[in-house]
Amino acid sequence: MMTTRHSYRAETVETLKLAGPIVVTQIAHISLSFVDTVMVGRLGAEALAGISLGSTLFFNTLIFCMGVLMAVGPMVSQAFGAKEADPIGRSVRQGLWLAAVLTAAASLVLWNAAPIYRALGQEAGNIDNAVSYLRAIGWGIFPFLGFVVLRSFMEAVNRPRTVTAIAIGGVALNAFLNWVLMFGKLGFPEMGLVGTGWASTIVYSANFIVLLVVVARRRAFMPYNIFRRLGHPDPAYFRELFRIGWPIGASMGIETSLFMITVMMMGWISTTALAAHQVAIQCAAFTFMVPLGIGMASSVRVGQAAGRRDPEGVSRAGRTGMLLSIAFMCGAALAFWLAPRRIVGLYLDLSDPANAEVVRLAASLLGVAAVFQVVDGLQVSAMGALRGLKDTRRPMMLAAASYWGIGLTGAWLLGFVFDLGEVGLWWGLVLGLAAAAVLLSFRFEKLTARFSERRRPS
């Protein structure tokens, strides 16, 4: 019993050491969009509408690409656990090749965004602004995706802190370049919204180049020969990466669509409902960064244990990640439940009578979000643990059934058929995420039991 307790304590320490920098990196990543939105707001409503359209298409297109490339993580972590250097280098090299292929596909979509916007009924002026922004930020797609590949490698070999430092530096550089290029400072022409796109491209490129140099020059990484034979594709590894990665990308897209459709359903109710939903979902998105980081760390720890052929280590790493996520989200849930108005006050002026209805509704949604937090934390950490076992296709199907079959159906029924309105839509989200949490955690337990059976001597 003492040995087991000590093992879980040690696993908790190792998971937190890895998860901490990953969480900060995630916060830095979303801070880039926050800084862009705040600074573009100074250009006026038209520019703000343009970046809203442009960035939504940009990041929703890249979400799938990022998910595919996250396959590099379990490939590298399992090889690292097995102490095999050659597969690590091959995985990273083919990850960069896959990033290039995905860049071509994403560029095709983003470079021809105007017909998409017209089909969705957007105004001509907003389309022009969004397309101009996309034509600038589009040059940053490959550096953005290349950074994802190298970041996955660094985290999988327990070296996440360099990535975190680069990401934080990127936020500061982004704010500076926005100021220079948007407003025409230091002798540069005033580029407005387009300047924001070019600033992002420069930041993505700088982050990628710095991380590339670190990986190439750091002595600890030389045994992996990452850049040797970079010009020679490896079809077998390329196919394996895509086989593992495309369900991850699809799962991320499915989850994103759940929240996008919920936004549209909120709009059917009222503008007030939409505003309250935006406040509540922003609060939930911020706290979600912690279990997301824990889930990514759990994926690495599970992968390393699987590479060592250590079934107890696999089970311990996955369970530790899930328990840590639940523990944190219980704390966040308590804050949402005890002080909803104070939290809403971070976004809205509570003393303004014009905000009274939005504040009331947002506070009631945070009460539901308290439950939402816990199940969301469990499902993302369970998904991460399964990813460490390279199990991605079945979790994708379970996620689709949960998010769409239960979540969206439940939201529509509770919100409109049972006339619970905004709160009903959120309870539908809770049902979908709870189903995913239960199914994915059971899936992990089933696979770890099977792994233990295979390792048990006959």
Secondary structure, DSSP 8 states (H G I E B T S, - for coil): -HHHHHHHHHHHHHHHHHHHHHHHHHHHHHHHHHHHHHHHGGG-HHHHHHHHHHHHHHHHHHHHHHHHHTTHHHHHHHHHHTT-HHHHHHHHHHHHHHHHHHHHHHHHHHHTHHHHHHHTT--HHHHHHHHHHHHHHGGGHHHHHHHHHHHHHHHHTT--HHHHHHHHHHHHHHHHHHHHHHHT-TT----THHHHHHHHHHHHHHHHHHHHHHHHH-GGGGGG-TTTTTTS--HHHHHHHHHHHHHHHHHHHHHHHHHHHHHHHHHHH-HHHHHHHHHHHHHHHHHHHHHHHHHHHHHHHHHHHHHTT-HHHHHHHHHHHHHHHHHHHHHHHHHHHH-HHHHHTTTS-TT-GGGHHHHHHHHHHHHHHHHHHHHHHHHHHHHHHHHHTT--HHHHHHHHIIIIIIIIHHHHIIIIIS--HHHHHHHHHHHHHHHHHHHHHHHHHHHHHHHHHHHS--
